[in-house]
Amino acid sequence: MHKYTRTGNIIFWTGIVIFIIGAAMHENISGAPEPYTTYARPVMILGVIVILLTNFFRNDRKK
């Protein structure tokens, strides 16, 4: 991930982890209890939004 700054890399991997946690809470995948399954989609959407925020932390191109 050389195209992002160090902060961008941290934000990217945090977003991946958040998305995976949301996917793990989804009822079709793990059979999680009801209180957790209601938050699965918002957590997955939050993970995708965090991943998209990494575009603001790109390294400058060297010419």
C-alpha positions as CSV (number, residue, x, y, z in Angstrom):
1,M,0.0,0.0,0.0
2,H,2.6,2.5,-1.1
3,K,0.1,4.9,-2.5
4,Y,-1.2,6.0,1.0
5,T,0.6,7.8,3.8
6,R,1.1,6.0,7.1
7,T,-2.1,7.5,8.5
8,G,-3.9,6.3,5.4
9,N,-2.7,2.8,5.8
10,I,-3.8,2.7,9.5
11,I,-7.3,4.1,8.5
12,F,-7.5,1.5,5.6
13,W,-6.8,-1.5,7.8
14,T,-9.1,-0.2,10.5
15,G,-11.9,0.0,8.0
16,I,-11.2,-3.5,6.8
17,V,-11.4,-4.8,10.4
18,I,-14.6,-2.9,11.0
19,F,-16.1,-4.3,7.9
20,I,-15.1,-7.9,8.9
21,I,-16.6,-7.4,12.3
22,G,-19.9,-6.3,10.7
23,A,-19.8,-9.3,8.3
24,A,-19.2,-11.7,11.2
25,M,-22.2,-10.3,13.0
26,H,-24.5,-10.9,10.1
27,E,-27.1,-13.6,10.8
28,N,-26.7,-15.5,7.6
29,I,-23.0,-16.1,8.2
30,S,-22.6,-16.9,11.9
31,G,-26.0,-17.3,13.4
32,A,-25.3,-14.5,15.9
33,P,-27.9,-13.5,18.5
34,E,-30.6,-11.0,17.5
35,P,-29.2,-7.8,19.1
36,Y,-26.0,-8.1,17.1
37,T,-27.6,-8.9,13.8
38,T,-29.5,-5.6,13.8
39,Y,-26.2,-3.7,13.8
40,A,-24.4,-5.8,11.1
41,R,-25.3,-3.7,8.1
42,P,-24.6,-0.3,9.7
43,V,-21.2,-1.6,10.9
44,M,-20.4,-2.9,7.4
45,I,-21.4,0.4,5.8
46,L,-19.2,2.3,8.4
47,G,-16.3,0.1,7.4
48,V,-16.7,0.9,3.7
49,I,-17.0,4.6,4.5
50,V,-13.8,4.5,6.6
51,I,-12.0,2.7,3.7
52,L,-13.2,5.4,1.3
53,L,-11.8,8.1,3.6
54,T,-8.3,6.8,2.9
55,N,-8.4,8.5,-0.5
56,F,-7.7,11.8,1.4
57,F,-4.4,10.4,2.6
58,R,-2.6,9.6,-0.6
59,N,1.2,10.2,-1.1
60,D,2.1,12.9,-3.6
61,R,3.3,11.5,-6.9
62,K,7.0,12.0,-7.5
63,K,7.9,13.0,-11.0
